[in-house]
Amino acid sequence: MKELDIAIIGAGWHGLAMAKTYLEVCPDANLAIFDEAASVGGTWAKERLYPGLKTNNLLGTYEFSDFPMTPDRFDVKEGNHIPGHAVHDYLIQFADHFHLLSRLQMRQKVETAELLEDGSWSLNIMTAGATDGKPRTIVAKKLVVATGLTSKPFMPTFEGQKDFNRPLFHAKDLRSRAGEVEQAQSVVVLGGNKSAWDTCFLAAKTGTHVHMVMRPGGGGPSWVWPVLFSPFKVSIQRLAATRFFTWFDPCIWSESGGSVGWLRRALHGTRAGRAVVSRFWNALQGYAQRAHCYDNHPETQRLKPWVNPFWMGNSLSIHNYTSPWFDLVREGKITVHIADVTSLSDGVVHLSNNEELHVDAFVCCTGWATEPPIRFLPEGLKPALGLQRGNTTNEQQMTEKARTEIFGRFPAVQASPRRCLPPGTAVPNSKATTTSPKAPSPSYRLYRFLVPSGEKFLRQRNVAFIGSHLALNATMIAQLQALWVTAFFQDELPHLTTDSVDYDQVKYEAILHNEYSAIRHPHEAGGAGSRCPDLAFDCLSYMDLLGSDLGLPRYRKYARTGIWSEMFHRYGPNDFKDMVQEWLNKKRQTSMHRH
């Protein structure tokens, strides 16, 4: 294969969006997509679809703008959550429709990416699963890492696990090992996130007794939102994608000027405003707690989230199960333990509260390593790439300046979340295991959560990391990120052109935004902000930011249907239909005016 113009690593939502967008702008580009999986989809690859898997999103909100997911074409129903197999089928058909299948190279694992002197990348690629194969080398002018945050599972180790003699695996392997869970009489599920709730439901519905174990030092049970709640019958995703409700979220990258900027300052910069904001989040908390009746049973009390949803990032789930999940707890089919795993022995899981659980299997729903599963060369390149914090005096000073700005603009985030654990909870045991989600990797330092912020890579325009975040509105963000990166590679972002870029300001904004995410959605509230961008009610403001960089209108609904729609109607994929062509037309008009 001759030198590639662009190599994309990852064939999930973000990788496919990147390929489609780049080829729409540069149709003659020599582009290839590499993925170590056997099938398209990333998280939604066929081999990762465990029984009962559904999206948190309802039909119509989890699709690309230029390729709608319709009931006549896919196994989906109006008003329902989308089955995992339908998402997988959708992504295959998307790739086929936009002529991407011929550019896919599946079961190809990129082991290393070496930066060459001319700014291109030498990729060392192995066939996934091969034990005796020889690596091949491909050179690409530009590299997009679209592996996301669910490629490399974070699998803890336990004292005595060699003596456990029972199935012990990560939730990533649940599809292939679901039979071991269903045939077990008793199983431990470690974790309180969506995959833990799904695993508990799968096991309990087949007659297996489930011990759901959550660490007292972790984020606790995630918020499980009713599909629809409040007198207005709305979903949590709908609120997060409706501009009016996003104003109750303190957001460092939101608009600061005009009447909206004034309103945000009034809400978050004054004591009276913060009281109004607090009432909003307390109301959300009340709706969820009343819907699930946490307090009517001692076991469900232990599943009540430990912090106010104000701090909630993407550590949430939607009650999209075929029967009431909490009834399984009330019926004694799921037992909740809040303790650390101290050790394992033959068929026994030992907890820090001195309980001994005799089980037939152990499933770890312990999250993912957030850094890309690729080794970058030469060694020591990670800080320059923005994959970990730098330790220079300048960066430390910028970090202190950023924290001062954040706390000055948003006093509410200065205090740590108040945690309310159930009575009798075991004291966290730091020596118990290596299961802390803080362990896998340090924080990102990417500009706009996409590209390195240093002068060298801003000049070379040869690498981007798309999808290295968590977000409620993932598909809309994927499209905007793909167009932003495409424009960046083409030197078509006005504020980043070589003759106008302010390198210090770019560096500062990268630190400011990433530092804000760490403060806004902290580990002790179940958030991932200390490891990667964690976007919830700040998704729409982030999309505004990328759109503004591209010269696209911020208030897209207002321009089409008026102010009421802009404020109170949710943003959806249809609001970004034909966005690439819109940007190309604007680019042509700008070029004509220059000449």
N, C-alpha and C positions, 0 to 999 in steps of 0.2 A: 504494500500500500504506500502510495506517495504521501508526502507531508500533508497533514490535515490543516485546514484553515482553523477549525475549532473542534475540540474533543469535549464531549459532555459525559461525565461519569454519573450514572444513575438514570434509570428508566421509569421513575415514578412520576407523580403529578408535575413536579418542578422540572425534571429533565425533559419530559415531553413538551411542556410549555416553552421551555428555552429553545428546543429544536424547532418547533413550529414557528415561533416568533422570529428567530434568527433567519430562517429560510424564507420567511415572508418578506423580510427586509433585504436579504442577500441571497436570492434564489440560486445563484451559481456556486455557493460556498461548498467546499469539500468538508462535510460534517459527518461525524460518527458518534453514536451513543453506546457506551459500554456499561454493562451491568453484570454482576456476578450471579444473579438469580437466573433461574431457568425460564422465567416468564416475566412479562411486562407488569409494572404496577408498583414496584417498591413495597411499601407496607401492604398493598393490595395485590401482590403477586399471588398466583394460584396456590403456591406451596405454603403460603402463610395465612390462608383463610380458614380459621378454625370454625367449628360448628356454631351457628347462631350469631356470627359476627355481623354487626350492622354499623352504619355510620351514626355519629351524633347528629347529623344533619338531615333535615327533611328533603324530600324530592323538590328539585328546583333551586336548591342552594348549594349543591355540591357538584358543580359541573363547570366546564369552560364556556365562556360567553359565545363563542362562535360554533359551538357544537352541543346543542341542548340534549339533555337526557330525558327522553320521552317514553311514556308507557307503551306506545305502539312499537317501540324498537328494543326496549330493555325490560327486564323482569322487575318492574317497579310500579308502585301505585301512588296516586295522588294522596298527599297528606300523611304518607308513611316514611319511616326511616329506610335508608337504602341498604339492601343486603350486600354483603361483601362480594359475592360472586357477580352482582350487577355492576359494582364499581370496577372490578377486574375486566369484565366484558366491555364496559364503556371505554376504558383506557386502551384496550386493544383496537376497538373500532375507531377511536380518535386517531391513533397512530396510523391506521390504515387510510382513513379519510384524508389525512394531511401528508400522505406518502412518506411516512417515517419508518415503515417496517423494513425497508431495504437498508436503512442506515443503522439499524439495531445490531449490536453484537452481544448476544446473551451468553451467559456462563463465562464471561471474560472479566476477571478481577484485576483491577489496576493496583499493583503492589506498591510501586513508587512513582513519583513524579519529580523529575530533576530539572531544575532551572538551568538552561544553557546560557552561554555568554551573549547570544544574540536576542535573548528574551523569550525564545520558544521553550517548549517543554518536551522532555524525553520521557515517555511513559513505558514502564516495564509491566507487561501484561501476562498473566498466567490463566490457563483454563481452570475455572473453579472446580474444585474437587479432584483435580488430577494430581497424582503423587509422583509421577515420573516425567511429566511434560517439561519442555524447555520454555522459558519465557521468551516472548517476542518484544521488540521495541518499536514504538511508533512515535513520531515527532509531530507535535501540534503547535501552531502559532499561538493559539489561545486555548485556555483551559477553563471549563466551567465544572465545578464540583457540585453535583446535585444529589448527593447521597442522603441528604436530610439528616434527621436525628434518630432514626429507628433502623439503622443498618447494623450496628455492632451492639449486641445486648450487654448490659452490665450484669454479670453473673457473680454473685458473692461467693466467698469460700467460707467454710465453717470448720471449726475444730471437730475432728472425728468423722468427717464426711466419708472418708474411705471405708469406715465401718458401718455406714448407714444401710447398705445393701438393699436399697429401694430406689425406684426411679426418682431422679433429682434433675430437674431441667428448668430452663427459662421459658417464659410464656411465648417467646418467638417460635418455639417448637411445638406449640399446642396442637396445631393441625395434625402433625404426623404422630403425636403421642396422646391424642385425646382418648384413645381406647384404654390406655393405662389409668387415666383418671376415672373414666366411666366404670371400669371394672373394680376399682379399689373400694374397700369398705370405708376407709377414712383417709383423708388427704389434708395436708397443710398447704394453704395458699398464703404466701408472704407478700404483703403490699396492700395499699389502699387506693390504688389508681383504677382507671377504667378497665384495664386488662385483668386486674384482680377481681373486680366485680363481675366481669364476664366469666372468668374461670370458675368463681364460686357458683354462679348460676348454672353453668353447664354441668358441673359435678353434682350439685344438690338435686337438680331435676332428674338425674339418672339414678338417684338413690344413695349416692355416696355422702357420708357425713363429712362436712367441711369445717376445718379449723382455720378461720381467717385471722392471720397474725399481722399486727401493725406495730412498728417500733415507736415507743414513746418519744424518741428523739427525732422522729421524722415529721412529715407534714400531716399525718393522720388520714382519716377517711376523706376521700374527695367529695366535693359537692355533687350530689346526684339530683339533677334538676328534673322536675316533671316535664313531660313533653310540652304541655301548655300550662300556664299558671296565671294568677292574678285575675281580677274581674274582666280584664280585656282579652284573656286567653291568648297570651303571647309566649313565645319560646325565648330562652336565654340568648340564643343566637340572633333572634330578631331584634332584641333590645340592643345587643352589641353592634348591630349593623344599622341602627337608626340614629341619625345625628343628634337628635334632642337628648337621648339618653347617654350618649358618649360625653356630653358636657359635664356629667357628674363624675367623670374619671379624670384625675389629675394626669396630665400628659405633657411631657417636656417638649415633644416635637409637634404639638398642636399649633394652630394658628394663633399668633400673639397680637395681631393688629385688628383694627376695625371693631365693630360692635360685638362680634363673637369673642374676640380677644378680651374686650372689656368684661363680658359676661363671665368668661372663665376666671379672670382675676377676681371678680366679685364672689364667685362660688368657692374658690380655693385659696384666695389670699386674705379673706376676712373671716372673723369669727362667726358672724351671722351666716355667711355663705357656707362655711364648713358644717354648720349645724344642719342646713338644708341637705347638703351632700350626705351627711351621716344618716338622716332620716330615709333617704332613698335606699342606701345599702341595707339599713336595718329592715326596711319593708321587704326587700328581696329575701333576706334571711328568714323573715317571718313566713312568707309564702311557702318557701321550701320546707321549713320545719313543720308547718301545719299539714302540708300535703302528705308527708311521710309518717306523721304521728310518732316521732322519735320517742317521746316521753311516755308512751302508753305501755312500754315493755322494757324491762331492765336491760335486755340484750340490744335492742335498737337504740337505747340511750347511748351505748358505747360507739354507735356509728354516727352520732351527731358531729358534724364538722367542728374542728377545734378553734377556728378563727372566723371572723366576719368575712362575708364574700367580697368586701372592699379589697382585700388582699389577694383574692382569687386570681390565679392566672389560668393556665390550661389544665390545671389539676382538677378537672371536672368530668362528669359523665352525664348522660341523659338516660332517664328511665325508659329505655326503648325495648324492654323485655316483653315476652309473650304472656307473662303473668307477674303479679306483684313480687318484686325481689324481696322486700322486707318481710313478707309473709313466711319466707323460708327460714328467716331468723326466728320469728315468733313461734314457728312450728318445731324449732329445735334442730333443723337440718343444717343450719350454719351457726357455729359458735364463734364468738368474737373474742380475741385475746389481744390485749395491748401490752406487749412485752418484747424484749429482744430475744433472738435465738442465741443461746450461749454455746450450744454444742449439739452434735448428733451422735447417736450410737445405733446399734442394730435395730432398725425400725422405730426408733424413738427420737423425737425432737424435744430438746430440753430448752425451757424458757427461763428468762431471768426472774420470773415470779415464782420459780420452783415447780411449775407445772411440767409434767412429762406427757407428751402427746404420742400415743402409739398409732402410727399411720402406715399406709401402704404406698404413698407417693408424696412428693414435695415439689410444688410449682413455685418458682420465683418470679414474681411480677415486680421486678426491681428496677425497671427503667433501662436506660440506654446510655452508652458512652456518647457524649455529644460532639466530640471532635471527629473529623472525617477519618474513615478507615483506610487512609492512604499515608504512606511515609513520604514526607517531602525532603528533597535533597537540594543543595547540600545541607548537612546537619546544622541546626540552629536557625533555620529559616522561619520557624513558626511565629515568633514575635513580629517579624517584618510582614508576614502574611496576615496578621491580625487574628491568629488562632489562639493566642494567649497574651496575657498582660505583659507589657514591657516594664523594665525596672529602671529606666533612665530617670534622672532628676527632673527633666522636662515633663515626662509623662506623670510622674508623681505630683508635680505641681499642678498640672492640668486636672488630675483626678481630684485634688483638694478643691480646686476652683469649681469643678463641676458639681461636687457634693454641696458646696456652699450655695451655688445657684439653685440646685434642686430643692434644698431645704428652705431657701429664701422664698421661692415661688410657691412651694407646696408644703407648708408646715405639717400637714397631716401625715406625711410619710416619714417624718423624722423619728416618731416613736415606733418602736418595734411592735408587731402584732401581738395582741393580748390573746394568749392561748388558754382555752378552757378544756382541760382534759377530764375525762370521767373520774369520779372518786375511786380511790384504790388503785390507780394506775401505777405500774411498776416504774421505778426510777430508771432513766436511760442508762444503759450499760455500754460505755464506749469501748470496752474490751471484748464485747460479745462476738461481733462479726465484722466483716468489712463491707457491710451493706449500705453505708451512708451514700446517698446520691451525690454528695459533694466530692466523692473520691474520683470519678472518672476523668474529669478534665477541668482546666481553668476556664475563665471567662473569655468570650470572643471580644475582639476589638475592631470589628469591621465597620467601615463607613457605610451608612444606610443599611447596615446588617448584610452587606453584599460584597464589598471590595476592600482590599487593604488600604489603609489611610496614609501610608508613607509615600514620600515623593517619588521614590524609585518605581513602585508599581503603578502609581497614578500616571506616570509618564509612559510606561511601557504598555499599559492597558491590555494585559495579557492573562489575567486570572480573575475569577469571580466565584463566590460561594452562594449559590441560590438555594433557598429552603432551609438554611441553617437557623431556624427559629421554630417556635411553637405559635400557632395562631388559630383563632376560632374561624376566621374567614379565609381558609387556606387557599382555595382555588382562585379567588379574586386576587389575592396577594401574589400568587404564583405568576399570574399573567402580567401584573405590573412589574414585578421583579424581572421577569424575562425581557420585557421591553426596555426597562431601565438599563439592564446589563448590555443589551444589544446596542442601545444608544451610546453607552459608555465606550464600548469597543470601537464604535464608529466615530468617536470624538464629537458627538452631537449633543452633549449636555452642556449648555452655555456656561454654567458656573464652574465646570471642570475642564474647560478647554485650556490648553497649555499656556496661552497668553493671559488668562484671566484667573486661574485658580489661586486661592489663598491656602497654601499648604498647612499653615498653622491652624487656620480655622477648620479645615477638614479634619485634622487630627483631633482638635478639641471637640468637635461635634460627635466624632466617633466615640470618644471617651464619655462625653456627656450622655449620649443616648444609651450606651451599654451600661454605664453606671446607674442610670435611672432605672433600667430594667431590673438590675440586681436589687435595688432598694424597693422598687414597687412590688415585685413578686418574689419575696424571699423564700429561702428553703424552709424556714420554720412554719410557713403558711402553706406548704406544699408546692410552692412555686419553683420554677427553674431559672429565674432571672439571674442568679449568680453564675450559671453555666452557659446560658444562651438567651437570646431575646425571647421573651415570653409575652405574647400579645393577646389581650382579651378585649376589653372595651376600648383599647387604644388602637385596634386594627384599622378603623376607618381613618383616623388621623394619620396613621402610617401610610395608607394608600393615598391620602391627600398629599403627603410629603413627596412621595415618588412621582405622582402625577404633576405636581407643581414643577419639579425638576425637569420633567419632560415637556413642560409648556402646555399641558392639558388643563382644562378647567377643573378647579377644585370642587365646585358645587355643581355636579353633573345633573342632578335632578332639577335643581332650580332653573338651569338653562333650558330644560325641556318641558317641565310641567309645573314650575312655580315654587314659591317659598313653602307652602304647606307640605307639599310632597317632599321637599328637601329636608324639612325638619322631622316629619312624623312617619314617613314611609321608609321601610328598610331598603338599604342598598343590596342589590343582588347581582348575579353574573350578567344579567341583561343590560345593566347600566354601563357595562364596559364592552358591549358588542361593537365589533369593527374598530376597536381601539387602535390597533396597529395601523390600519389604513388612515384613521384620523390623524395619527402622529405623522405618517408619511406625507399626507396632504399638507399638514402644517409646515413640515420641513421643506417641501417644494415651494410653498408660498414665501417662506422666509428667504429661500435661495433666490427667488425671482426679485424680491424687494432689494436684496443686496446688489443685484446686477441692474 
